[in-house]
């Protein structure tokens, strides 16, 4: 056996470049991405005639990239790691004897300089444009989903407040189609009601007021944010990330974010894959109006145990009627303000029906079935799901957006919101997604 003898106080001549492995991730990223574009995007945020010389903004953002690339959530710990890690120093172009900035430098620049800017979104977009230039994004097949981030807030510390519900952006188009449907059935147009903002009582965190209280089946209860993410199907590059409180439904921002990507990147979207949370009449209509092949998963609707499911009632488009399991015809009655056509049975026939106890518990013995005025769009999207082409397309969803979220949570610290406030969580999501894209680009080169 040999005992190692060494004096750790000796001076040695070393080259920092030789201490970093040639196959290190940061070397690969540095070889394919020129981060000098950041300087031009933040130049207007610096004063050129006053104040002390600041730290190079490219270095500041590279420090943040290191934290997200290697899942270092604490900025204090990040600075300690940079001080000791040769690869980190090499990436930041710091020599062995150079002092590392104080951790408060990041928070102060974020709060005083970058808070009101759009720099995080611009950096993310620039990385997507780079991926497009390298042929890794074509914008033809897009997969979208959302995941929750635990807010930095105690779920037991909240106030009950009345909050105004968000207005549906498709309400005008829906009202027009409701009016057309009523006229087609010789019904008068509904009188216009004064639109009063709808409010609901909800839990508002006293710690992070921007977060939303999430109550979903199979999900933890508490205050969370939702990261709505879209992934391109070619090389799994993230093309959009959008943050909302967790009490906002997945489908609410979808069409707007789809149009944003189309306009920004010039995508010619052919098909999209979505989970069951997006299977709404508005989204189905929006996809068909945009001539996009949509494949959306299906979730069985809730129904009262012991009663017939709605699927037992067969719709006839030619006569615009439903037929119940006992072959009674349910005729059109009216179209309500919510956009649902109502079909009612004959109570004189229902009162003696042998399966009435499995059909309705109505006091007047009338079975009512509803059908949305945009149901034909849902039926069309549902046909896509059942086709062989649709099944093959949807199968790739687990390899794209779901894998992207798994990678973000496992390796990039995306399970928890690092900071409080919607804007700061947006910053986190954009930087995490940008770093995942950088890694994809570097490893594919």
SETOR-79900 format. One record per residue (C-alpha): residue number from 1; x, z, y. Coordinates in steps of 0.05 Angstrom, whole numbers, plus 5000, padded with zeros to 4 digits. Layout:
BEGIN
@n:NUM | x:X | z:Z | y:Y
...
//
This chain:
BEGIN
@n:1 | x:5000 | z:5000 | y:5000
@n:2 | x:5022 | z:4986 | y:5071
@n:3 | x:5005 | z:5029 | y:5130
@n:4 | x:4993 | z:4991 | y:5194
@n:5 | x:5040 | z:5011 | y:5250
@n:6 | x:5022 | z:4988 | y:5320
@n:7 | x:5026 | z:5011 | y:5391
@n:8 | x:4962 | z:4993 | y:5427
@n:9 | x:4995 | z:5002 | y:5496
@n:10 | x:5041 | z:4942 | y:5488
@n:11 | x:5034 | z:4882 | y:5534
@n:12 | x:5020 | z:4815 | y:5501
@n:13 | x:5017 | z:4745 | y:5527
@n:14 | x:4951 | z:4714 | y:5504
@n:15 | x:4909 | z:4654 | y:5522
@n:16 | x:4835 | z:4670 | y:5528
@n:17 | x:4816 | z:4601 | y:5505
@n:18 | x:4851 | z:4613 | y:5439
@n:19 | x:4813 | z:4678 | y:5427
@n:20 | x:4746 | z:4643 | y:5425
@n:21 | x:4729 | z:4608 | y:5359
@n:22 | x:4720 | z:4533 | y:5365
@n:23 | x:4651 | z:4535 | y:5331
@n:24 | x:4624 | z:4591 | y:5376
@n:25 | x:4553 | z:4578 | y:5402
@n:26 | x:4575 | z:4586 | y:5475
@n:27 | x:4629 | z:4534 | y:5466
@n:28 | x:4577 | z:4485 | y:5439
@n:29 | x:4529 | z:4500 | y:5496
@n:30 | x:4584 | z:4493 | y:5548
@n:31 | x:4605 | z:4425 | y:5520
@n:32 | x:4535 | z:4394 | y:5526
@n:33 | x:4505 | z:4427 | y:5587
@n:34 | x:4533 | z:4425 | y:5657
@n:35 | x:4504 | z:4485 | y:5694
@n:36 | x:4526 | z:4461 | y:5762
@n:37 | x:4455 | z:4437 | y:5775
@n:38 | x:4436 | z:4510 | y:5786
@n:39 | x:4478 | z:4513 | y:5849
@n:40 | x:4436 | z:4459 | y:5883
@n:41 | x:4370 | z:4492 | y:5864
@n:42 | x:4388 | z:4560 | y:5896
@n:43 | x:4431 | z:4536 | y:5955
@n:44 | x:4373 | z:4544 | y:6004
@n:45 | x:4367 | z:4618 | y:5984
@n:46 | x:4436 | z:4635 | y:6010
@n:47 | x:4459 | z:4645 | y:6082
@n:48 | x:4521 | z:4604 | y:6097
@n:49 | x:4539 | z:4638 | y:6163
@n:50 | x:4526 | z:4712 | y:6151
@n:51 | x:4537 | z:4767 | y:6099
@n:52 | x:4591 | z:4781 | y:6049
@n:53 | x:4612 | z:4729 | y:5998
@n:54 | x:4565 | z:4732 | y:5938
@n:55 | x:4576 | z:4723 | y:5864
@n:56 | x:4573 | z:4650 | y:5842
@n:57 | x:4499 | z:4637 | y:5826
@n:58 | x:4519 | z:4595 | y:5766
@n:59 | x:4555 | z:4657 | y:5738
@n:60 | x:4494 | z:4701 | y:5753
@n:61 | x:4448 | z:4656 | y:5712
@n:62 | x:4500 | z:4647 | y:5657
@n:63 | x:4500 | z:4723 | y:5651
@n:64 | x:4425 | z:4722 | y:5642
@n:65 | x:4431 | z:4666 | y:5590
@n:66 | x:4480 | z:4708 | y:5549
@n:67 | x:4429 | z:4765 | y:5549
@n:68 | x:4373 | z:4720 | y:5524
@n:69 | x:4416 | z:4680 | y:5475
@n:70 | x:4440 | z:4742 | y:5439
@n:71 | x:4379 | z:4787 | y:5448
@n:72 | x:4411 | z:4838 | y:5494
@n:73 | x:4351 | z:4869 | y:5529
@n:74 | x:4387 | z:4921 | y:5571
@n:75 | x:4426 | z:4894 | y:5632
@n:76 | x:4471 | z:4955 | y:5631
@n:77 | x:4489 | z:4940 | y:5558
@n:78 | x:4496 | z:4866 | y:5575
@n:79 | x:4551 | z:4881 | y:5626
@n:80 | x:4587 | z:4926 | y:5576
@n:81 | x:4585 | z:4871 | y:5524
@n:82 | x:4612 | z:4820 | y:5574
@n:83 | x:4669 | z:4867 | y:5592
@n:84 | x:4691 | z:4871 | y:5519
@n:85 | x:4671 | z:4804 | y:5489
@n:86 | x:4723 | z:4749 | y:5497
@n:87 | x:4673 | z:4692 | y:5485
@n:88 | x:4627 | z:4719 | y:5540
@n:89 | x:4686 | z:4723 | y:5589
@n:90 | x:4707 | z:4652 | y:5571
@n:91 | x:4636 | z:4625 | y:5581
@n:92 | x:4633 | z:4658 | y:5650
@n:93 | x:4704 | z:4635 | y:5667
@n:94 | x:4727 | z:4707 | y:5677
@n:95 | x:4799 | z:4724 | y:5662
@n:96 | x:4819 | z:4785 | y:5622
@n:97 | x:4837 | z:4823 | y:5685
@n:98 | x:4776 | z:4801 | y:5726
@n:99 | x:4726 | z:4856 | y:5741
@n:100 | x:4655 | z:4845 | y:5715
@n:101 | x:4597 | z:4851 | y:5766
@n:102 | x:4556 | z:4915 | y:5767
@n:103 | x:4491 | z:4912 | y:5729
@n:104 | x:4452 | z:4925 | y:5793
@n:105 | x:4476 | z:4858 | y:5819
@n:106 | x:4426 | z:4823 | y:5773
@n:107 | x:4367 | z:4865 | y:5793
@n:108 | x:4383 | z:4861 | y:5867
@n:109 | x:4390 | z:4786 | y:5866
@n:110 | x:4325 | z:4781 | y:5827
@n:111 | x:4288 | z:4826 | y:5876
@n:112 | x:4317 | z:4802 | y:5942
@n:113 | x:4335 | z:4729 | y:5931
@n:114 | x:4300 | z:4697 | y:5871
@n:115 | x:4233 | z:4734 | y:5869
@n:116 | x:4195 | z:4686 | y:5915
@n:117 | x:4229 | z:4623 | y:5889
@n:118 | x:4211 | z:4576 | y:5833
@n:119 | x:4282 | z:4573 | y:5806
@n:120 | x:4267 | z:4598 | y:5736
@n:121 | x:4215 | z:4543 | y:5725
@n:122 | x:4262 | z:4491 | y:5754
@n:123 | x:4318 | z:4512 | y:5707
@n:124 | x:4271 | z:4509 | y:5647
@n:125 | x:4247 | z:4440 | y:5669
@n:126 | x:4318 | z:4415 | y:5678
@n:127 | x:4336 | z:4435 | y:5606
@n:128 | x:4274 | z:4397 | y:5581
@n:129 | x:4295 | z:4335 | y:5620
@n:130 | x:4364 | z:4341 | y:5589
@n:131 | x:4333 | z:4343 | y:5519
@n:132 | x:4291 | z:4282 | y:5537
@n:133 | x:4353 | z:4245 | y:5559
@n:134 | x:4386 | z:4260 | y:5492
@n:135 | x:4325 | z:4233 | y:5454
@n:136 | x:4302 | z:4301 | y:5428
@n:137 | x:4234 | z:4299 | y:5463
@n:138 | x:4183 | z:4243 | y:5463
@n:139 | x:4119 | z:4280 | y:5483
@n:140 | x:4077 | z:4244 | y:5430
@n:141 | x:4060 | z:4304 | y:5385
@n:142 | x:4051 | z:4373 | y:5417
@n:143 | x:4035 | z:4440 | y:5384
@n:144 | x:4009 | z:4499 | y:5425
@n:145 | x:3998 | z:4572 | y:5410
@n:146 | x:4004 | z:4640 | y:5443
@n:147 | x:4039 | z:4705 | y:5424
@n:148 | x:4034 | z:4774 | y:5453
@n:149 | x:4089 | z:4813 | y:5488
@n:150 | x:4082 | z:4889 | y:5491
@n:151 | x:4078 | z:4909 | y:5563
@n:152 | x:4121 | z:4966 | y:5589
@n:153 | x:4059 | z:5010 | y:5597
@n:154 | x:4027 | z:5068 | y:5560
@n:155 | x:3961 | z:5047 | y:5529
@n:156 | x:3931 | z:5115 | y:5543
@n:157 | x:3944 | z:5113 | y:5619
@n:158 | x:3891 | z:5069 | y:5650
@n:159 | x:3833 | z:5066 | y:5698
@n:160 | x:3765 | z:5034 | y:5686
@n:161 | x:3753 | z:4982 | y:5739
@n:162 | x:3703 | z:4926 | y:5751
@n:163 | x:3743 | z:4861 | y:5750
@n:164 | x:3716 | z:4793 | y:5770
@n:165 | x:3713 | z:4745 | y:5710
@n:166 | x:3750 | z:4680 | y:5716
@n:167 | x:3707 | z:4619 | y:5731
@n:168 | x:3707 | z:4563 | y:5679
@n:169 | x:3740 | z:4502 | y:5709
@n:170 | x:3694 | z:4455 | y:5672
@n:171 | x:3629 | z:4485 | y:5698
@n:172 | x:3611 | z:4426 | y:5743
@n:173 | x:3618 | z:4375 | y:5687
@n:174 | x:3577 | z:4420 | y:5641
@n:175 | x:3521 | z:4427 | y:5692
@n:176 | x:3518 | z:4352 | y:5699
@n:177 | x:3511 | z:4342 | y:5624
@n:178 | x:3459 | z:4397 | y:5620
@n:179 | x:3418 | z:4361 | y:5673
@n:180 | x:3425 | z:4294 | y:5637
@n:181 | x:3404 | z:4325 | y:5571
@n:182 | x:3342 | z:4358 | y:5601
@n:183 | x:3321 | z:4292 | y:5634
@n:184 | x:3330 | z:4256 | y:5568
@n:185 | x:3280 | z:4305 | y:5538
@n:186 | x:3232 | z:4298 | y:5597
@n:187 | x:3250 | z:4367 | y:5623
@n:188 | x:3257 | z:4385 | y:5696
@n:189 | x:3326 | z:4401 | y:5723
@n:190 | x:3343 | z:4474 | y:5726
@n:191 | x:3338 | z:4506 | y:5794
@n:192 | x:3406 | z:4520 | y:5823
@n:193 | x:3421 | z:4593 | y:5825
@n:194 | x:3466 | z:4625 | y:5875
@n:195 | x:3532 | z:4633 | y:5839
@n:196 | x:3551 | z:4706 | y:5843
@n:197 | x:3618 | z:4726 | y:5816
@n:198 | x:3611 | z:4758 | y:5748
@n:199 | x:3645 | z:4824 | y:5738
@n:200 | x:3661 | z:4865 | y:5677
@n:201 | x:3688 | z:4935 | y:5667
@n:202 | x:3757 | z:4934 | y:5637
@n:203 | x:3817 | z:4979 | y:5628
@n:204 | x:3871 | z:4970 | y:5681
@n:205 | x:3939 | z:5001 | y:5668
@n:206 | x:3964 | z:5051 | y:5719
@n:207 | x:4036 | z:5032 | y:5701
@n:208 | x:4033 | z:4955 | y:5699
@n:209 | x:3969 | z:4931 | y:5733
@n:210 | x:3983 | z:4858 | y:5717
@n:211 | x:3981 | z:4869 | y:5641
@n:212 | x:3916 | z:4862 | y:5602
@n:213 | x:3885 | z:4907 | y:5550
@n:214 | x:3883 | z:4869 | y:5485
@n:215 | x:3830 | z:4880 | y:5431
@n:216 | x:3835 | z:4829 | y:5375
@n:217 | x:3824 | z:4831 | y:5301
@n:218 | x:3889 | z:4842 | y:5264
@n:219 | x:3928 | z:4856 | y:5329
@n:220 | x:3951 | z:4922 | y:5359
@n:221 | x:3909 | z:4951 | y:5415
@n:222 | x:3942 | z:4964 | y:5482
@n:223 | x:3969 | z:4931 | y:5544
@n:224 | x:4002 | z:4864 | y:5531
@n:225 | x:4019 | z:4796 | y:5561
@n:226 | x:4008 | z:4729 | y:5527
@n:227 | x:4060 | z:4675 | y:5526
@n:228 | x:4025 | z:4607 | y:5517
@n:229 | x:4078 | z:4560 | y:5491
@n:230 | x:4078 | z:4485 | y:5475
@n:231 | x:4130 | z:4455 | y:5428
@n:232 | x:4146 | z:4381 | y:5419
@n:233 | x:4140 | z:4358 | y:5347
@n:234 | x:4203 | z:4315 | y:5346
@n:235 | x:4259 | z:4367 | y:5349
@n:236 | x:4220 | z:4431 | y:5365
@n:237 | x:4239 | z:4432 | y:5438
@n:238 | x:4195 | z:4478 | y:5480
@n:239 | x:4162 | z:4437 | y:5534
@n:240 | x:4119 | z:4490 | y:5568
@n:241 | x:4112 | z:4565 | y:5573
@n:242 | x:4057 | z:4600 | y:5612
@n:243 | x:4044 | z:4675 | y:5617
@n:244 | x:3976 | z:4708 | y:5627
@n:245 | x:3949 | z:4779 | y:5616
@n:246 | x:3929 | z:4791 | y:5544
@n:247 | x:3855 | z:4794 | y:5560
@n:248 | x:3855 | z:4720 | y:5579
@n:249 | x:3829 | z:4676 | y:5522
@n:250 | x:3879 | z:4627 | y:5492
@n:251 | x:3835 | z:4567 | y:5509
@n:252 | x:3828 | z:4583 | y:5584
@n:253 | x:3893 | z:4553 | y:5611
@n:254 | x:3904 | z:4501 | y:5557
@n:255 | x:3878 | z:4436 | y:5587
@n:256 | x:3910 | z:4451 | y:5654
@n:257 | x:3978 | z:4464 | y:5622
@n:258 | x:3970 | z:4400 | y:5581
@n:259 | x:3958 | z:4360 | y:5644
@n:260 | x:4017 | z:4394 | y:5678
@n:261 | x:4065 | z:4371 | y:5624
@n:262 | x:4037 | z:4301 | y:5624
@n:263 | x:4047 | z:4294 | y:5699
@n:264 | x:4115 | z:4329 | y:5703
@n:265 | x:4150 | z:4297 | y:5644
@n:266 | x:4110 | z:4232 | y:5639
@n:267 | x:4087 | z:4247 | y:5567
@n:268 | x:4041 | z:4198 | y:5532
@n:269 | x:4009 | z:4249 | y:5486
@n:270 | x:3979 | z:4220 | y:5422
@n:271 | x:3962 | z:4282 | y:5382
@n:272 | x:3960 | z:4358 | y:5390
@n:273 | x:3956 | z:4414 | y:5338
@n:274 | x:3921 | z:4479 | y:5355
@n:275 | x:3896 | z:4541 | y:5319
@n:276 | x:3824 | z:4564 | y:5314
@n:277 | x:3825 | z:4601 | y:5380
@n:278 | x:3825 | z:4534 | y:5417
@n:279 | x:3764 | z:4506 | y:5380
@n:280 | x:3716 | z:4506 | y:5439
@n:281 | x:3669 | z:4452 | y:5462
@n:282 | x:3706 | z:4445 | y:5529
@n:283 | x:3774 | z:4433 | y:5496
@n:284 | x:3746 | z:4385 | y:5445
@n:285 | x:3713 | z:4345 | y:5500
@n:286 | x:3776 | z:4348 | y:5542
@n:287 | x:3820 | z:4320 | y:5486
@n:288 | x:3772 | z:4263 | y:5470
@n:289 | x:3765 | z:4246 | y:5545
@n:290 | x:3841 | z:4242 | y:5548
@n:291 | x:3842 | z:4198 | y:5485
@n:292 | x:3884 | z:4250 | y:5447
@n:293 | x:3878 | z:4260 | y:5372
@n:294 | x:3864 | z:4334 | y:5365
@n:295 | x:3871 | z:4375 | y:5302
@n:296 | x:3844 | z:4445 | y:5310
@n:297 | x:3839 | z:4498 | y:5256
@n:298 | x:3770 | z:4524 | y:5238
@n:299 | x:3746 | z:4596 | y:5234
@n:300 | x:3679 | z:4612 | y:5202
@n:301 | x:3631 | z:4639 | y:5255
@n:302 | x:3606 | z:4710 | y:5249
@n:303 | x:3537 | z:4718 | y:5219
@n:304 | x:3493 | z:4775 | y:5197
@n:305 | x:3505 | z:4793 | y:5124
@n:306 | x:3447 | z:4774 | y:5079
@n:307 | x:3423 | z:4718 | y:5125
@n:308 | x:3433 | z:4643 | y:5121
@n:309 | x:3493 | z:4613 | y:5155
@n:310 | x:3481 | z:4561 | y:5209
@n:311 | x:3511 | z:4509 | y:5163
@n:312 | x:3450 | z:4515 | y:5118
@n:313 | x:3409 | z:4482 | y:5174
@n:314 | x:3420 | z:4406 | y:5173
@n:315 | x:3420 | z:4367 | y:5238
@n:316 | x:3390 | z:4297 | y:5242
@n:317 | x:3419 | z:4259 | y:5303
@n:318 | x:3366 | z:4204 | y:5300
@n:319 | x:3307 | z:4251 | y:5306
@n:320 | x:3346 | z:4306 | y:5343
@n:321 | x:3319 | z:4359 | y:5296
@n:322 | x:3344 | z:4412 | y:5247
@n:323 | x:3318 | z:4422 | y:5177
@n:324 | x:3318 | z:4491 | y:5146
@n:325 | x:3334 | z:4507 | y:5072
@n:326 | x:3259 | z:4506 | y:5058
@n:327 | x:3253 | z:4436 | y:5089
@n:328 | x:3216 | z:4458 | y:5152
@n:329 | x:3234 | z:4418 | y:5214
@n:330 | x:3259 | z:4455 | y:5275
@n:331 | x:3243 | z:4415 | y:5338
@n:332 | x:3277 | z:4414 | y:5406
@n:333 | x:3250 | z:4465 | y:5455
@n:334 | x:3296 | z:4468 | y:5516
@n:335 | x:3368 | z:4466 | y:5542
@n:336 | x:3391 | z:4531 | y:5573
@n:337 | x:3440 | z:4544 | y:5630
@n:338 | x:3497 | z:4558 | y:5583
@n:339 | x:3494 | z:4487 | y:5556
@n:340 | x:3459 | z:4502 | y:5489
@n:341 | x:3400 | z:4462 | y:5464
@n:342 | x:3349 | z:4506 | y:5429
@n:343 | x:3311 | z:4485 | y:5367
@n:344 | x:3252 | z:4528 | y:5344
@n:345 | x:3212 | z:4532 | y:5280
@n:346 | x:3137 | z:4535 | y:5272
@n:347 | x:3120 | z:4610 | y:5266
@n:348 | x:3055 | z:4595 | y:5228
@n:349 | x:3097 | z:4564 | y:5172
@n:350 | x:3152 | z:4617 | y:5175
@n:351 | x:3105 | z:4676 | y:5168
@n:352 | x:3092 | z:4660 | y:5095
@n:353 | x:3161 | z:4632 | y:5079
@n:354 | x:3190 | z:4664 | y:5015
@n:355 | x:3261 | z:4667 | y:5045
@n:356 | x:3241 | z:4690 | y:5115
@n:357 | x:3279 | z:4755 | y:5105
@n:358 | x:3342 | z:4714 | y:5095
@n:359 | x:3329 | z:4669 | y:5154
@n:360 | x:3305 | z:4710 | y:5215
@n:361 | x:3285 | z:4779 | y:5235
@n:362 | x:3248 | z:4754 | y:5296
@n:363 | x:3185 | z:4794 | y:5313
@n:364 | x:3146 | z:4729 | y:5326
@n:365 | x:3170 | z:4697 | y:5261
@n:366 | x:3207 | z:4641 | y:5297
@n:367 | x:3275 | z:4616 | y:5275
@n:368 | x:3319 | z:4592 | y:5333
@n:369 | x:3380 | z:4548 | y:5323
@n:370 | x:3425 | z:4527 | y:5381
@n:371 | x:3469 | z:4467 | y:5390
@n:372 | x:3517 | z:4456 | y:5448
@n:373 | x:3508 | z:4393 | y:5490
@n:374 | x:3582 | z:4378 | y:5474
@n:375 | x:3574 | z:4391 | y:5400
@n:376 | x:3589 | z:4318 | y:5383
@n:377 | x:3660 | z:4327 | y:5410
@n:378 | x:3670 | z:4388 | y:5365
@n:379 | x:3644 | z:4348 | y:5305
@n:380 | x:3694 | z:4293 | y:5320
@n:381 | x:3752 | z:4341 | y:5324
@n:382 | x:3729 | z:4374 | y:5260
@n:383 | x:3731 | z:4307 | y:5225
@n:384 | x:3804 | z:4300 | y:5245
@n:385 | x:3819 | z:4367 | y:5213
@n:386 | x:3787 | z:4346 | y:5147
@n:387 | x:3823 | z:4279 | y:5143
@n:388 | x:3889 | z:4271 | y:5104
@n:389 | x:3925 | z:4250 | y:5167
@n:390 | x:3899 | z:4311 | y:5204
@n:391 | x:3919 | z:4359 | y:5148
@n:392 | x:3990 | z:4330 | y:5146
@n:393 | x:3995 | z:4336 | y:5221
@n:394 | x:3970 | z:4407 | y:5225
@n:395 | x:4016 | z:4428 | y:5169
@n:396 | x:4075 | z:4418 | y:5216
@n:397 | x:4049 | z:4471 | y:5263
@n:398 | x:4082 | z:4527 | y:5223
@n:399 | x:4148 | z:4489 | y:5228
@n:400 | x:4143 | z:4480 | y:5303
@n:401 | x:4109 | z:4529 | y:5349
@n:402 | x:4102 | z:4586 | y:5299
@n:403 | x:4176 | z:4580 | y:5281
@n:404 | x:4193 | z:4579 | y:5355
@n:405 | x:4157 | z:4645 | y:5366
@n:406 | x:4189 | z:4676 | y:5305
@n:407 | x:4257 | z:4656 | y:5329
@n:408 | x:4242 | z:4684 | y:5399
@n:409 | x:4219 | z:4751 | y:5372
@n:410 | x:4273 | z:4760 | y:5320
@n:411 | x:4334 | z:4736 | y:5358
@n:412 | x:4318 | z:4734 | y:5432
@n:413 | x:4283 | z:4800 | y:5446
@n:414 | x:4214 | z:4769 | y:5458
@n:415 | x:4172 | z:4824 | y:5426
@n:416 | x:4171 | z:4867 | y:5489
@n:417 | x:4164 | z:4853 | y:5563
@n:418 | x:4231 | z:4873 | y:5594
@n:419 | x:4202 | z:4885 | y:5663
@n:420 | x:4135 | z:4900 | y:5695
@n:421 | x:4092 | z:4850 | y:5732
@n:422 | x:4066 | z:4781 | y:5716
@n:423 | x:4120 | z:4744 | y:5755
@n:424 | x:4176 | z:4781 | y:5720
@n:425 | x:4147 | z:4769 | y:5651
@n:426 | x:4142 | z:4695 | y:5670
@n:427 | x:4216 | z:4698 | y:5687
@n:428 | x:4230 | z:4728 | y:5619
@n:429 | x:4189 | z:4676 | y:5581
@n:430 | x:4220 | z:4617 | y:5619
@n:431 | x:4292 | z:4641 | y:5609
@n:432 | x:4280 | z:4657 | y:5535
@n:433 | x:4249 | z:4588 | y:5524
@n:434 | x:4305 | z:4554 | y:5563
@n:435 | x:4358 | z:4589 | y:5520
@n:436 | x:4323 | z:4569 | y:5456
@n:437 | x:4323 | z:4497 | y:5481
@n:438 | x:4398 | z:4503 | y:5499
@n:439 | x:4412 | z:4527 | y:5429
@n:440 | x:4373 | z:4469 | y:5398
@n:441 | x:4410 | z:4418 | y:5441
@n:442 | x:4479 | z:4448 | y:5427
@n:443 | x:4469 | z:4454 | y:5352
@n:444 | x:4442 | z:4383 | y:5347
@n:445 | x:4503 | z:4353 | y:5381
//
